[in-house]
Amino acid sequence: MNTTRILVAHEPERSEVITSALQGYNVVLVTSIDAARYQVMEDGFKLFVIGIHFDDSRAVELVTELRKDGKHKYTPVILVRLLSSPLADFLRNTTELLCKIGTVTKYLELDTDPEPGKAILDAVDKALAARKASAER
């Protein structure tokens, strides 16, 4: 088993897509913002995967808290959308801005992706490789 710790913050109904894709990693799944806050107090998370609709759409609130926390200020964050949404364009524009300013590492719209598990795993592997390369500099 890979010892890389990844926090997945996602609504329980759809989290299996993510956790299945990350099989082999040390995944900690939380389904509420309070549980996420509690887990984040622990050190050792190398990456966060957060559902855009997490805990009544509090994903951005959680990301903001992570960026204010010194130990997770630069930890990669991948936001994911697994369900279609009438706010898809707004979410895309907002998360693209968050990616440009470096608050979010990647945003994945998986509701139309034929292989959502592969897309998640590819994004995670790429973010972890970039983190490792950055740490080695």
C-alpha positions as CSV (number, residue, x, y, z in Angstrom):
1,M,0.0,0.0,0.0
2,N,1.2,3.5,-0.9
3,T,1.6,5.5,2.3
4,T,0.8,8.8,0.7
5,R,-2.1,10.3,2.7
6,I,-4.9,11.9,0.7
7,L,-7.9,13.6,2.3
8,V,-11.0,13.1,0.2
9,A,-13.8,15.5,1.2
10,H,-16.9,14.5,-0.7
11,E,-20.6,13.8,-0.2
12,P,-21.0,10.1,0.6
13,E,-23.4,9.2,-2.3
14,R,-20.7,9.6,-4.9
15,S,-17.4,9.3,-3.1
16,E,-16.9,5.7,-4.2
17,V,-15.8,6.9,-7.7
18,I,-13.0,8.8,-6.1
19,T,-12.0,6.3,-3.4
20,S,-12.0,3.4,-5.9
21,A,-9.7,5.4,-8.3
22,L,-7.3,6.0,-5.4
23,Q,-7.2,2.5,-4.2
24,G,-3.7,1.8,-3.0
25,Y,-3.2,5.3,-1.5
26,N,-3.8,6.0,2.1
27,V,-7.2,7.7,1.7
28,V,-9.1,9.4,4.5
29,L,-12.7,10.1,3.5
30,V,-14.7,12.8,5.3
31,T,-18.2,13.8,4.5
32,S,-18.6,17.0,6.5
33,I,-16.6,20.2,6.9
34,D,-16.3,19.6,10.6
35,A,-14.8,16.2,10.0
36,A,-12.4,17.7,7.4
37,R,-11.3,20.4,9.9
38,Y,-10.6,17.7,12.5
39,Q,-8.5,15.6,10.1
40,V,-6.6,18.7,8.7
41,M,-5.3,19.3,12.2
42,E,-3.2,16.2,11.7
43,D,-0.1,16.5,9.7
44,G,0.9,14.3,6.8
45,F,-1.7,14.9,4.1
46,K,0.1,15.3,0.7
47,L,-3.0,16.1,-1.3
48,F,-6.7,17.0,-1.0
49,V,-9.5,15.9,-3.3
50,I,-12.7,17.9,-2.6
51,G,-16.1,17.6,-4.2
52,I,-17.3,21.0,-5.4
53,H,-20.7,20.2,-3.8
54,F,-19.1,19.0,-0.6
55,D,-21.2,19.6,2.6
56,D,-23.8,21.9,1.1
57,S,-21.3,23.5,-1.4
58,R,-18.7,24.5,1.3
59,A,-15.7,23.3,-0.8
60,V,-14.4,26.8,-1.4
61,E,-14.7,27.5,2.3
62,L,-12.6,24.5,3.1
63,V,-10.0,25.4,0.5
64,T,-9.8,28.9,1.9
65,E,-9.1,27.5,5.4
66,L,-6.5,25.1,4.0
67,R,-4.6,28.0,2.4
68,K,-4.7,30.0,5.6
69,D,-3.2,27.0,7.5
70,G,0.6,27.2,7.3
71,K,1.2,23.5,7.0
72,H,-1.2,23.1,4.1
73,K,-0.7,26.4,2.4
74,Y,0.9,24.7,-0.6
75,T,-0.6,21.2,-0.5
76,P,-2.2,20.4,-3.8
77,V,-6.0,20.7,-4.0
78,I,-8.1,19.0,-6.7
79,L,-11.7,20.0,-6.9
80,V,-14.1,17.6,-8.6
81,R,-17.6,17.8,-9.9
82,L,-19.3,14.4,-10.4
83,L,-22.8,15.5,-10.9
84,S,-24.2,17.8,-13.6
85,S,-25.2,21.2,-12.4
86,P,-27.2,24.1,-13.7
87,L,-24.3,26.2,-12.3
88,A,-21.7,24.3,-14.4
89,D,-20.5,27.4,-16.3
90,F,-20.3,29.5,-13.1
91,L,-18.4,26.7,-11.3
92,R,-16.0,26.3,-14.2
93,N,-15.3,30.0,-14.4
94,T,-14.8,30.3,-10.6
95,T,-12.5,27.3,-10.4
96,E,-10.5,28.3,-13.4
97,L,-9.8,31.6,-11.6
98,L,-8.8,29.7,-8.4
99,C,-6.5,27.6,-10.5
100,K,-4.9,30.7,-12.2
101,I,-4.1,32.3,-8.8
102,G,-2.8,29.1,-7.4
103,T,-5.4,28.4,-4.8
104,V,-6.6,25.2,-6.5
105,T,-4.3,22.8,-8.4
106,K,-6.8,21.3,-10.7
107,Y,-10.6,21.2,-11.4
108,L,-12.2,18.1,-12.9
109,E,-15.7,18.0,-14.4
110,L,-16.3,14.2,-14.3
111,D,-20.0,14.1,-15.0
112,T,-19.3,13.9,-18.7
113,D,-16.0,12.0,-18.5
114,P,-16.3,8.4,-19.8
115,E,-13.5,7.4,-17.4
116,P,-13.8,9.5,-14.3
117,G,-11.6,7.2,-12.2
118,K,-8.8,7.5,-14.7
119,A,-9.1,11.3,-14.8
120,I,-8.9,11.4,-11.0
121,L,-5.9,9.1,-10.7
122,D,-4.1,11.0,-13.5
123,A,-4.7,14.3,-11.8
124,V,-3.6,13.0,-8.4
125,D,-0.4,11.4,-9.8
126,K,0.5,14.6,-11.7
127,A,-0.1,16.8,-8.7
128,L,1.9,14.5,-6.4
129,A,4.8,14.4,-8.9
130,A,4.8,18.2,-9.2
131,R,4.8,18.4,-5.4
132,K,7.8,16.0,-5.2
133,A,9.7,17.9,-7.9
134,S,9.1,21.2,-6.1
135,A,10.3,19.8,-2.8
136,E,13.5,18.5,-4.4
137,R,14.5,21.9,-5.6
